[in-house]
Amino acid sequence: MTIRRAFIAVNLPESVKEKAFREFSPEFPKGKFKSVERENLHFTLVFLGSTGEEKLEEIRIALRKISGFGKFGIGLGGTGSFGTRLAWMGISDGKEKIMELHSRVCSLIGIRDGGVSAHLTIARNRGANQEEFAEAMQRASAKQFGEKFEVKSIELMESVLSPQGPAYSIIESFPL
């Protein structure tokens, strides 16, 4: 039986990914930090972890019922961190809809809704001390990033880990 490392995500339009990467990656110097690759920028709704093909098929069938949820707008803005491990960008507009979408996805796939911390990971700490991390966060926080986009679908994604970092691919896309 094939096992895949999977998650359900909201992907960003290419133009928003490009702008976010261009704006934030210089603030997190290589060596001390690992910026998230442009193509990997996304919002995780539900992390599924190691999942068998049979279970993935059940999830795919369930997620097809998400149509009718409706498209909605998101505004990106503000930065934060999880300790000194991870830097992220938040949602300035549309957070309630992301929470509602998360709850609906949990309900459809039959898992407990533990809530979601709606964030877009922009960099991981790979050796910066507390002061270096704080300085990088201060630079990132000074950015006036206010991109908006329409969420039109969610994706069931696969994550393949390697020494170079994760590679993500879409298993299936589900229009809202």
N, C-alpha and C positions, 0 to 999 in steps of 0.2 A: 504494500500500500504506500502510495506517495504521500508525503507530509510536506506542507508548504507553510512558511511563516507569512501570516496574512494580517491585514488590517483593512478597515473601511475608512475612506478619507474624502475630504473635499479638496480637489485640486484647484490650483490658481491658474488663471489665463497666463499664457506665455509672456505677454507684455508686463504683467504684474510681477511674475517670477523674475524676469530680467531686471526690472527696476529695483526690486527688493535686494537682489543679489548685488547689483552694482552699488547701491547705497550703503549696505551694511557690511559686506565682506571686508572692505578695507579697514574697518574699525576693529577687526579681530585678527591681528597679525598671525600669519602662518608660523607654525612651530609651537607657539603657545596655545593656539586655538585651531579648531577645524570648522571652517564655515560650512554650512549645509550647501551642497551643490545646487546650483540654480534649478536643475531639472527635478530635484527631490523636495522642493518647497511645497508643503501641503498642510492641511489641518487634519489631524487624526480624530475621527469620531469614536471609533471602537478599535482597540488592539485585540486581535484574535489569537495571536501567537501561533504555535505549531498546530496546524489543522489538517486533518485527513481529507482526501478528495471527496468522500461521501458526505462529510459534514459541510465542505465548501459548496457542494451541489445543493444541499438543503438551504444554505445561506443565500445562494444565488436565487433560488426559487422564491424565498421569503422577500428578498430585497426588490424583486420585480413589482411588489405591491406598493412600493414607495411612490410610484407615479401618482400624481394627484396631490402630492404634498404642496407643490407649487414652488416656482422660482422665487428667489428673494435676494436682496442686496446686502452686501457686506462692506464695511469700511475698515481698513487696517489703520492702526495707530497705537502709539505707546509701546514701550519696551519694558521688559522685566526679566527676572531670572529665577531659576530654581537653585537656591544657594549659590555656590560659585561653580556649579557643574555645567549649566546650560543657560544660554541667552535666548530670549524669545521676543516676538512682536505680538501684540494683542489685537483685539477687535474693538474698534471704536463705535461702530454701528452694526446692528444685526446680531448681537450676542444672544438675545432671547430666541431668535429663530434657529441659531446653531444649537442651542440647548434643547429646543423643541425637536429639531431634526435628530439629535442624538437620542432623545427619549423614544422617538418613533422607531428608529433603527433598532434600539435595544428590544423594544416590544416585538417588532417583526421577527427578529432572530431568536427571541426567547432567552435573553440574558437579563440579569438584574441591572437596572439603571443606577450606576454608581456616580452619575454626574460626569461632566466633562470639563476639563480646564482648557477652554478654547484659546490655543496659542499656536503660533507658527515658529518652530524652532529655527533660529538663524545661525547659531554657533554653539559648539561644545568646547569646554575647557580641556586642553590637552597638556597642561603644565604651567599655566599662569598662576602666580601666587594671588593672594587675596587683593593686594593693592593693584596689580596689573589687571585683574578681572574688573575691579571697581572702575579703573580708568577707561577700559574698553566700554563698559556699560554706560559711563558718563558720556562718552563720544556718541554712542549709538542713541542714547536718550535725547541728545540734542538735535537729532534729525527730525525734520518735519515731514514725516511720511504719512500721507493721507489718501492712498489709493483706494478706489472703490471698484467693485466688480459684482456681477450677478452670478449667484450660485444656481446652476442649471441642472446639475447632476451630482451624484455621489459615485465613488468607485470602490470596488472590491479590489484590493491591491495585494501584490506579493512582494516580499522583501527578501532579497538574497544577500546575505552578509559575506563580505570578503575583507582581506587586509586593507584594501583601498577604500573601503566604506560600503554602505549598503547600495544596492541597485534595486530600484522599484519598477514594477511593471503592472499595468492594468490587467486584471483577470476579466472583469466585466464592468461596464458603465451602466448606471441606472438613472434615466432622466427623472427629474422631479415634476 
